Amino acid sequence: MTTFYDKTGLPKSLAWGFIGVLIFMMGDGIEQTWLSRYIASQGLDHEVLFTVYGISVALSAWFSGVIAETIGVRRTMLLGYLVYLVGMAGFAGIGMMGLNYPVLLVTYAIKGLGYPLFAYTFIVWIAYRVDKSRLSSAQGWFWFVFTGGLNVLGAYYGAYAMERIGVVPTLWSSLVFASVGAVLALWVNKCDDRNLFVGAERPSSGTSKFRELLSGLAIMKREPKVLVGGIVRVINTTSQFAFVVFMPLYLKDYGIGDTQWASIWGSIFLFNILFNLIFGIVGDHIGWGRTIVWFGGVGCAVSVLLFFYAPVICNNFWFILACGALWCIMLAGYVPLSALVPSLVDKDKGAAVSVLNLGAGLAAFVGPLIVALFRNAIGYVVIVWFMAGLYILSAVMTYCIAPRNR
């Protein structure tokens, strides 16, 4: 008899792990729709805060895989949870209580180190425990729960809780979600993680592992196309992390409050989740490169402008939401990049993937950095046009590196 797991491609052995990641990421995302506006309202520099956070996320994403292969996936995820616990407890209990900016910077950076160690390491568990015939579907489920927790459920709950119980209690409540998620993923989830890397064609020592990690830097020199693919990956979600910083402030001038903004942000990422799956299929049918160029690059260039100018064109909640949904749909157009970049090399595909992971992490740094550097000098309008230009550039770069049959 065909089961639910067979029909959907969700790995039964790791099902509780997926649920755990969903709940953990819900805790991680509760402040993203209102924190920048709150920090700015206290007279503190929110752009620098998010930029430092992005650096931590990038470093953690870059090192998560090699740490997992050195000490094991369950231990790495536990380490990520504990680091997150320390960071968020310090952020909520010390930094926010006294609005001590240096403490806020340090503790938010520690929080940023935590979630990639927890969530991205689960990708490694999936890769080694799921049959190759179902691996694509399993990875699709990962991004479903990751985005659903971070950008949808976390956004909705965070705005609701902040309005009713206040800023600091809401931040403390994130530890409850993170703890429940960790328990489900690490203990209720019974999937064996022992001997996970036995037989894998990978170096075994910790020193060799870190040497392998550095090969991800070397491959960008040996294979320029991989470097280009990594840059395209950075551009992919740069606007997402920039919008988190300034859109709540920008839309406030048009009467959009925290609750409405959280509703917009959470709703539009429902479309992103759906189209992550759709564009994976589209890419296999019309070509990876074509999908990235036209839907990702050109589509994002148009939709990022439309989302920004939506309140100017028609200051209506539903119109702004629709424009944001289009932007989120086009963001998913970059999904085939994870298939395209490893295909550019015959060997060292793992190193090529590590470049993509680094690019994903760097986007969390580059987006806020652009806002921090240019907001006062040139304003939001020029920043958004600059991001649109980056998307066109990414389309050109993808066209140059993609094989014509891809």
Contacts in CASP RR format, 6 or more apart in sequence:
PFRMAT RR
TARGET T0000
AUTHOR 0000-0000-0000
METHOD contacts of the structure
MODEL  1
MTTFYDKTGLPKSLAWGFIGVLIFMMGDGIEQTWLSRYIASQGLDHEVLF
TVYGISVALSAWFSGVIAETIGVRRTMLLGYLVYLVGMAGFAGIGMMGLN
YPVLLVTYAIKGLGYPLFAYTFIVWIAYRVDKSRLSSAQGWFWFVFTGGL
NVLGAYYGAYAMERIGVVPTLWSSLVFASVGAVLALWVNKCDDRNLFVGA
ERPSSGTSKFRELLSGLAIMKREPKVLVGGIVRVINTTSQFAFVVFMPLY
LKDYGIGDTQWASIWGSIFLFNILFNLIFGIVGDHIGWGRTIVWFGGVGC
AVSVLLFFYAPVICNNFWFILACGALWCIMLAGYVPLSALVPSLVDKDKG
AAVSVLNLGAGLAAFVGPLIVALFRNAIGYVVIVWFMAGLYILSAVMTYC
IAPRNR
3 12 0 8 1.000
4 10 0 8 1.000
5 11 0 8 1.000
5 12 0 8 1.000
5 15 0 8 1.000
8 137 0 8 1.000
8 141 0 8 1.000
9 134 0 8 1.000
9 137 0 8 1.000
9 138 0 8 1.000
9 141 0 8 1.000
10 18 0 8 1.000
10 137 0 8 1.000
10 138 0 8 1.000
10 141 0 8 1.000
11 18 0 8 1.000
11 126 0 8 1.000
11 129 0 8 1.000
11 130 0 8 1.000
11 134 0 8 1.000
11 138 0 8 1.000
11 141 0 8 1.000
13 129 0 8 1.000
13 190 0 8 1.000
13 191 0 8 1.000
14 125 0 8 1.000
14 126 0 8 1.000
14 129 0 8 1.000
14 130 0 8 1.000
14 138 0 8 1.000
14 189 0 8 1.000
14 191 0 8 1.000
15 189 0 8 1.000
16 184 0 8 1.000
16 185 0 8 1.000
16 188 0 8 1.000
16 189 0 8 1.000
16 190 0 8 1.000
17 122 0 8 1.000
17 184 0 8 1.000
17 185 0 8 1.000
17 188 0 8 1.000
17 189 0 8 1.000
17 191 0 8 1.000
18 141 0 8 1.000
18 142 0 8 1.000
18 145 0 8 1.000
19 145 0 8 1.000
19 181 0 8 1.000
19 184 0 8 1.000
19 185 0 8 1.000
20 145 0 8 1.000
20 180 0 8 1.000
20 181 0 8 1.000
20 182 0 8 1.000
20 184 0 8 1.000
20 185 0 8 1.000
20 189 0 8 1.000
21 118 0 8 1.000
21 119 0 8 1.000
21 122 0 8 1.000
21 142 0 8 1.000
21 145 0 8 1.000
21 146 0 8 1.000
21 181 0 8 1.000
21 185 0 8 1.000
22 145 0 8 1.000
22 146 0 8 1.000
22 148 0 8 1.000
22 149 0 8 1.000
22 153 0 8 1.000
22 181 0 8 1.000
23 149 0 8 1.000
23 177 0 8 1.000
23 178 0 8 1.000
23 180 0 8 1.000
23 181 0 8 1.000
23 184 0 8 1.000
24 81 0 8 1.000
24 115 0 8 1.000
24 118 0 8 1.000
24 119 0 8 1.000
24 177 0 8 1.000
24 178 0 8 1.000
24 180 0 8 1.000
24 181 0 8 1.000
24 182 0 8 1.000
24 185 0 8 1.000
25 115 0 8 1.000
25 119 0 8 1.000
25 145 0 8 1.000
25 146 0 8 1.000
25 148 0 8 1.000
25 149 0 8 1.000
25 150 0 8 1.000
25 154 0 8 1.000
26 148 0 8 1.000
26 149 0 8 1.000
26 150 0 8 1.000
26 153 0 8 1.000
26 154 0 8 1.000
26 157 0 8 1.000
26 177 0 8 1.000
27 149 0 8 1.000
27 154 0 8 1.000
27 157 0 8 1.000
27 173 0 8 1.000
27 174 0 8 1.000
27 177 0 8 1.000
27 178 0 8 1.000
28 84 0 8 1.000
28 111 0 8 1.000
28 115 0 8 1.000
28 150 0 8 1.000
28 154 0 8 1.000
28 174 0 8 1.000
28 178 0 8 1.000
29 149 0 8 1.000
29 150 0 8 1.000
29 151 0 8 1.000
29 154 0 8 1.000
29 155 0 8 1.000
29 158 0 8 1.000
29 174 0 8 1.000
30 154 0 8 1.000
30 155 0 8 1.000
30 157 0 8 1.000
30 158 0 8 1.000
30 161 0 8 1.000
30 170 0 8 1.000
30 171 0 8 1.000
30 173 0 8 1.000
30 174 0 8 1.000
30 177 0 8 1.000
31 158 0 8 1.000
31 170 0 8 1.000
31 171 0 8 1.000
31 174 0 8 1.000
32 150 0 8 1.000
32 151 0 8 1.000
32 154 0 8 1.000
32 155 0 8 1.000
32 244 0 8 1.000
32 265 0 8 1.000
33 155 0 8 1.000
33 158 0 8 1.000
33 159 0 8 1.000
33 244 0 8 1.000
33 248 0 8 1.000
33 258 0 8 1.000
33 261 0 8 1.000
33 262 0 8 1.000
33 265 0 8 1.000
33 266 0 8 1.000
34 158 0 8 1.000
34 159 0 8 1.000
34 162 0 8 1.000
34 248 0 8 1.000
34 258 0 8 1.000
34 261 0 8 1.000
34 262 0 8 1.000
35 46 0 8 1.000
36 46 0 8 1.000
36 50 0 8 1.000
36 244 0 8 1.000
36 245 0 8 1.000
36 246 0 8 1.000
36 248 0 8 1.000
36 249 0 8 1.000
37 46 0 8 1.000
37 248 0 8 1.000
37 249 0 8 1.000
37 252 0 8 1.000
37 258 0 8 1.000
38 167 0 8 1.000
39 45 0 8 1.000
39 46 0 8 1.000
39 49 0 8 1.000
39 104 0 8 1.000
40 46 0 8 1.000
40 249 0 8 1.000
42 99 0 8 1.000
44 99 0 8 1.000
44 101 0 8 1.000
44 104 0 8 1.000
45 101 0 8 1.000
45 372 0 8 1.000
46 245 0 8 1.000
47 245 0 8 1.000
47 368 0 8 1.000
47 371 0 8 1.000
47 372 0 8 1.000
47 375 0 8 1.000
48 105 0 8 1.000
48 372 0 8 1.000
49 104 0 8 1.000
49 105 0 8 1.000
49 108 0 8 1.000
50 241 0 8 1.000
50 244 0 8 1.000
50 245 0 8 1.000
50 368 0 8 1.000
50 371 0 8 1.000
50 372 0 8 1.000
51 365 0 8 1.000
51 368 0 8 1.000
51 369 0 8 1.000
51 372 0 8 1.000
52 105 0 8 1.000
52 108 0 8 1.000
52 109 0 8 1.000
53 108 0 8 1.000
53 109 0 8 1.000
53 111 0 8 1.000
53 112 0 8 1.000
53 364 0 8 1.000
53 368 0 8 1.000
54 112 0 8 1.000
54 241 0 8 1.000
54 361 0 8 1.000
54 364 0 8 1.000
54 365 0 8 1.000
54 368 0 8 1.000
55 109 0 8 1.000
55 365 0 8 1.000
56 109 0 8 1.000
56 110 0 8 1.000
56 111 0 8 1.000
56 112 0 8 1.000
56 113 0 8 1.000
57 112 0 8 1.000
57 113 0 8 1.000
57 115 0 8 1.000
57 116 0 8 1.000
57 361 0 8 1.000
57 364 0 8 1.000
57 365 0 8 1.000
58 358 0 8 1.000
58 359 0 8 1.000
58 361 0 8 1.000
58 362 0 8 1.000
58 364 0 8 1.000
58 365 0 8 1.000
59 113 0 8 1.000
60 112 0 8 1.000
60 113 0 8 1.000
60 114 0 8 1.000
60 115 0 8 1.000
60 116 0 8 1.000
60 117 0 8 1.000
60 120 0 8 1.000
61 116 0 8 1.000
61 120 0 8 1.000
61 357 0 8 1.000
61 358 0 8 1.000
61 359 0 8 1.000
61 360 0 8 1.000
61 361 0 8 1.000
62 213 0 8 1.000
62 354 0 8 1.000
62 357 0 8 1.000
62 358 0 8 1.000
62 361 0 8 1.000
63 213 0 8 1.000
64 76 0 8 1.000
64 116 0 8 1.000
64 117 0 8 1.000
64 120 0 8 1.000
64 121 0 8 1.000
64 124 0 8 1.000
64 357 0 8 1.000
65 76 0 8 1.000
65 120 0 8 1.000
65 121 0 8 1.000
65 124 0 8 1.000
65 354 0 8 1.000
65 357 0 8 1.000
66 206 0 8 1.000
66 209 0 8 1.000
66 210 0 8 1.000
66 212 0 8 1.000
66 213 0 8 1.000
67 76 0 8 1.000
67 79 0 8 1.000
67 117 0 8 1.000
67 121 0 8 1.000
68 76 0 8 1.000
68 121 0 8 1.000
68 124 0 8 1.000
69 124 0 8 1.000
69 197 0 8 1.000
69 202 0 8 1.000
69 209 0 8 1.000
70 206 0 8 1.000
70 209 0 8 1.000
70 210 0 8 1.000
71 79 0 8 1.000
72 193 0 8 1.000
72 196 0 8 1.000
73 121 0 8 1.000
73 122 0 8 1.000
73 124 0 8 1.000
73 125 0 8 1.000
73 193 0 8 1.000
73 196 0 8 1.000
74 186 0 8 1.000
74 193 0 8 1.000
76 117 0 8 1.000
76 121 0 8 1.000
77 117 0 8 1.000
77 118 0 8 1.000
77 121 0 8 1.000
77 122 0 8 1.000
77 182 0 8 1.000
77 185 0 8 1.000
77 186 0 8 1.000
78 182 0 8 1.000
78 186 0 8 1.000
79 117 0 8 1.000
80 113 0 8 1.000
80 114 0 8 1.000
80 115 0 8 1.000
80 117 0 8 1.000
80 118 0 8 1.000
80 121 0 8 1.000
81 114 0 8 1.000
81 118 0 8 1.000
81 178 0 8 1.000
81 179 0 8 1.000
81 182 0 8 1.000
81 186 0 8 1.000
83 110 0 8 1.000
83 111 0 8 1.000
83 113 0 8 1.000
83 114 0 8 1.000
83 117 0 8 1.000
84 111 0 8 1.000
84 112 0 8 1.000
84 113 0 8 1.000
84 114 0 8 1.000
84 115 0 8 1.000
84 118 0 8 1.000
84 178 0 8 1.000
85 175 0 8 1.000
85 178 0 8 1.000
85 179 0 8 1.000
86 110 0 8 1.000
87 107 0 8 1.000
87 108 0 8 1.000
87 110 0 8 1.000
87 111 0 8 1.000
87 112 0 8 1.000
87 114 0 8 1.000
88 107 0 8 1.000
88 111 0 8 1.000
88 171 0 8 1.000
88 174 0 8 1.000
88 175 0 8 1.000
88 178 0 8 1.000
89 175 0 8 1.000
90 103 0 8 1.000
90 107 0 8 1.000
90 110 0 8 1.000
91 103 0 8 1.000
91 104 0 8 1.000
91 107 0 8 1.000
91 108 0 8 1.000
91 110 0 8 1.000
91 111 0 8 1.000
91 171 0 8 1.000
92 168 0 8 1.000
92 171 0 8 1.000
92 172 0 8 1.000
92 174 0 8 1.000
93 168 0 8 1.000
93 171 0 8 1.000
93 172 0 8 1.000
94 100 0 8 1.000
94 103 0 8 1.000
94 107 0 8 1.000
95 103 0 8 1.000
95 104 0 8 1.000
95 107 0 8 1.000
96 104 0 8 1.000
96 167 0 8 1.000
96 168 0 8 1.000
96 171 0 8 1.000
97 168 0 8 1.000
116 361 0 8 1.000
118 182 0 8 1.000
118 185 0 8 1.000
119 146 0 8 1.000
120 357 0 8 1.000
122 142 0 8 1.000
122 185 0 8 1.000
123 139 0 8 1.000
123 142 0 8 1.000
124 196 0 8 1.000
125 191 0 8 1.000
125 193 0 8 1.000
125 196 0 8 1.000
126 135 0 8 1.000
126 138 0 8 1.000
126 139 0 8 1.000
126 142 0 8 1.000
127 135 0 8 1.000
128 196 0 8 1.000
128 197 0 8 1.000
128 200 0 8 1.000
129 191 0 8 1.000
129 193 0 8 1.000
129 196 0 8 1.000
130 138 0 8 1.000
140 276 0 8 1.000
140 277 0 8 1.000
143 273 0 8 1.000
143 276 0 8 1.000
144 273 0 8 1.000
144 276 0 8 1.000
144 277 0 8 1.000
147 269 0 8 1.000
147 272 0 8 1.000
147 273 0 8 1.000
147 276 0 8 1.000
148 154 0 8 1.000
148 269 0 8 1.000
148 270 0 8 1.000
148 273 0 8 1.000
151 265 0 8 1.000
151 266 0 8 1.000
151 269 0 8 1.000
151 272 0 8 1.000
152 266 0 8 1.000
152 267 0 8 1.000
152 269 0 8 1.000
152 270 0 8 1.000
152 273 0 8 1.000
155 262 0 8 1.000
155 265 0 8 1.000
155 266 0 8 1.000
155 269 0 8 1.000
156 262 0 8 1.000
156 263 0 8 1.000
156 266 0 8 1.000
158 170 0 8 1.000
158 262 0 8 1.000
159 258 0 8 1.000
159 259 0 8 1.000
159 261 0 8 1.000
159 262 0 8 1.000
159 263 0 8 1.000
160 259 0 8 1.000
160 262 0 8 1.000
161 169 0 8 1.000
161 170 0 8 1.000
161 173 0 8 1.000
162 170 0 8 1.000
162 258 0 8 1.000
163 258 0 8 1.000
163 259 0 8 1.000
165 173 0 8 1.000
197 204 0 8 1.000
202 209 0 8 1.000
202 212 0 8 1.000
203 209 0 8 1.000
203 211 0 8 1.000
203 212 0 8 1.000
212 351 0 8 1.000
213 354 0 8 1.000
215 348 0 8 1.000
215 351 0 8 1.000
216 348 0 8 1.000
216 351 0 8 1.000
216 352 0 8 1.000
216 354 0 8 1.000
216 355 0 8 1.000
216 358 0 8 1.000
218 351 0 8 1.000
219 226 0 8 1.000
219 345 0 8 1.000
219 348 0 8 1.000
219 351 0 8 1.000
219 352 0 8 1.000
219 355 0 8 1.000
220 226 0 8 1.000
220 227 0 8 1.000
220 230 0 8 1.000
220 355 0 8 1.000
221 227 0 8 1.000
223 344 0 8 1.000
223 345 0 8 1.000
223 348 0 8 1.000
223 352 0 8 1.000
225 344 0 8 1.000
225 401 0 8 1.000
226 341 0 8 1.000
226 344 0 8 1.000
226 345 0 8 1.000
226 351 0 8 1.000
226 352 0 8 1.000
226 355 0 8 1.000
227 355 0 8 1.000
228 397 0 8 1.000
228 400 0 8 1.000
228 401 0 8 1.000
229 337 0 8 1.000
229 340 0 8 1.000
229 341 0 8 1.000
229 344 0 8 1.000
229 355 0 8 1.000
229 356 0 8 1.000
229 397 0 8 1.000
229 398 0 8 1.000
229 401 0 8 1.000
230 341 0 8 1.000
230 355 0 8 1.000
230 356 0 8 1.000
230 358 0 8 1.000
230 359 0 8 1.000
231 359 0 8 1.000
231 394 0 8 1.000
231 397 0 8 1.000
232 292 0 8 1.000
232 334 0 8 1.000
232 337 0 8 1.000
232 394 0 8 1.000
232 397 0 8 1.000
232 398 0 8 1.000
233 334 0 8 1.000
233 337 0 8 1.000
233 341 0 8 1.000
233 355 0 8 1.000
233 356 0 8 1.000
233 359 0 8 1.000
233 360 0 8 1.000
233 363 0 8 1.000
234 359 0 8 1.000
234 362 0 8 1.000
234 363 0 8 1.000
234 366 0 8 1.000
235 363 0 8 1.000
235 390 0 8 1.000
235 391 0 8 1.000
235 393 0 8 1.000
235 394 0 8 1.000
236 296 0 8 1.000
236 331 0 8 1.000
236 334 0 8 1.000
236 337 0 8 1.000
236 360 0 8 1.000
236 363 0 8 1.000
236 394 0 8 1.000
237 331 0 8 1.000
237 360 0 8 1.000
237 363 0 8 1.000
237 364 0 8 1.000
238 363 0 8 1.000
238 366 0 8 1.000
238 367 0 8 1.000
238 370 0 8 1.000
238 387 0 8 1.000
238 390 0 8 1.000
239 300 0 8 1.000
239 304 0 8 1.000
239 327 0 8 1.000
239 331 0 8 1.000
239 367 0 8 1.000
239 387 0 8 1.000
239 391 0 8 1.000
240 331 0 8 1.000
240 363 0 8 1.000
241 363 0 8 1.000
241 364 0 8 1.000
241 365 0 8 1.000
241 366 0 8 1.000
241 367 0 8 1.000
241 368 0 8 1.000
242 367 0 8 1.000
242 368 0 8 1.000
242 370 0 8 1.000
242 371 0 8 1.000
242 383 0 8 1.000
242 387 0 8 1.000
243 307 0 8 1.000
244 368 0 8 1.000
245 367 0 8 1.000
245 368 0 8 1.000
245 371 0 8 1.000
246 371 0 8 1.000
246 375 0 8 1.000
246 380 0 8 1.000
246 383 0 8 1.000
247 261 0 8 1.000
248 257 0 8 1.000
248 258 0 8 1.000
248 261 0 8 1.000
250 308 0 8 1.000
250 380 0 8 1.000
251 257 0 8 1.000
251 261 0 8 1.000
251 311 0 8 1.000
251 320 0 8 1.000
254 311 0 8 1.000
254 315 0 8 1.000
255 315 0 8 1.000
256 264 0 8 1.000
256 311 0 8 1.000
256 317 0 8 1.000
256 320 0 8 1.000
260 317 0 8 1.000
263 321 0 8 1.000
264 317 0 8 1.000
264 320 0 8 1.000
264 321 0 8 1.000
264 324 0 8 1.000
267 321 0 8 1.000
267 325 0 8 1.000
268 321 0 8 1.000
268 324 0 8 1.000
268 325 0 8 1.000
268 327 0 8 1.000
268 328 0 8 1.000
269 328 0 8 1.000
271 325 0 8 1.000
271 328 0 8 1.000
271 329 0 8 1.000
272 328 0 8 1.000
272 329 0 8 1.000
272 331 0 8 1.000
272 332 0 8 1.000
275 328 0 8 1.000
275 329 0 8 1.000
275 332 0 8 1.000
275 333 0 8 1.000
276 332 0 8 1.000
276 335 0 8 1.000
278 332 0 8 1.000
279 291 0 8 1.000
279 295 0 8 1.000
279 332 0 8 1.000
279 333 0 8 1.000
279 335 0 8 1.000
279 336 0 8 1.000
280 291 0 8 1.000
280 335 0 8 1.000
280 336 0 8 1.000
282 291 0 8 1.000
282 295 0 8 1.000
283 289 0 8 1.000
283 290 0 8 1.000
283 291 0 8 1.000
283 335 0 8 1.000
283 336 0 8 1.000
284 336 0 8 1.000
287 336 0 8 1.000
287 405 0 8 1.000
287 406 0 8 1.000
288 336 0 8 1.000
288 337 0 8 1.000
288 339 0 8 1.000
288 340 0 8 1.000
288 343 0 8 1.000
288 402 0 8 1.000
288 406 0 8 1.000
289 336 0 8 1.000
289 340 0 8 1.000
289 398 0 8 1.000
289 399 0 8 1.000
289 402 0 8 1.000
289 406 0 8 1.000
290 402 0 8 1.000
291 333 0 8 1.000
291 335 0 8 1.000
291 336 0 8 1.000
292 333 0 8 1.000
292 334 0 8 1.000
292 336 0 8 1.000
292 337 0 8 1.000
292 340 0 8 1.000
292 394 0 8 1.000
292 395 0 8 1.000
292 398 0 8 1.000
292 402 0 8 1.000
293 395 0 8 1.000
293 398 0 8 1.000
293 399 0 8 1.000
293 402 0 8 1.000
294 395 0 8 1.000
295 330 0 8 1.000
295 332 0 8 1.000
295 333 0 8 1.000
296 330 0 8 1.000
296 331 0 8 1.000
296 332 0 8 1.000
296 333 0 8 1.000
296 334 0 8 1.000
296 391 0 8 1.000
296 394 0 8 1.000
296 395 0 8 1.000
297 330 0 8 1.000
297 333 0 8 1.000
297 334 0 8 1.000
297 391 0 8 1.000
297 392 0 8 1.000
297 394 0 8 1.000
297 395 0 8 1.000
297 398 0 8 1.000
298 391 0 8 1.000
298 392 0 8 1.000
298 395 0 8 1.000
299 330 0 8 1.000
299 391 0 8 1.000
300 327 0 8 1.000
300 330 0 8 1.000
300 331 0 8 1.000
300 333 0 8 1.000
300 388 0 8 1.000
300 391 0 8 1.000
301 388 0 8 1.000
301 389 0 8 1.000
301 391 0 8 1.000
301 392 0 8 1.000
301 395 0 8 1.000
302 330 0 8 1.000
302 388 0 8 1.000
303 323 0 8 1.000
303 324 0 8 1.000
303 326 0 8 1.000
303 327 0 8 1.000
303 329 0 8 1.000
303 330 0 8 1.000
304 327 0 8 1.000
304 384 0 8 1.000
304 387 0 8 1.000
304 388 0 8 1.000
304 391 0 8 1.000
305 384 0 8 1.000
305 385 0 8 1.000
305 388 0 8 1.000
306 323 0 8 1.000
306 324 0 8 1.000
306 326 0 8 1.000
306 327 0 8 1.000
307 320 0 8 1.000
307 323 0 8 1.000
307 324 0 8 1.000
307 326 0 8 1.000
307 327 0 8 1.000
308 380 0 8 1.000
308 381 0 8 1.000
308 384 0 8 1.000
310 319 0 8 1.000
310 320 0 8 1.000
310 322 0 8 1.000
310 323 0 8 1.000
310 324 0 8 1.000
311 320 0 8 1.000
313 319 0 8 1.000
337 356 0 8 1.000
337 398 0 8 1.000
338 353 0 8 1.000
338 356 0 8 1.000
340 398 0 8 1.000
340 401 0 8 1.000
340 402 0 8 1.000
340 406 0 8 1.000
341 352 0 8 1.000
341 353 0 8 1.000
341 355 0 8 1.000
341 356 0 8 1.000
342 349 0 8 1.000
342 350 0 8 1.000
342 352 0 8 1.000
342 353 0 8 1.000
343 403 0 8 1.000
343 406 0 8 1.000
344 352 0 8 1.000
344 401 0 8 1.000
345 352 0 8 1.000
370 383 0 8 1.000
370 386 0 8 1.000
370 387 0 8 1.000
371 383 0 8 1.000
374 382 0 8 1.000
374 383 0 8 1.000
374 386 0 8 1.000
375 383 0 8 1.000
END
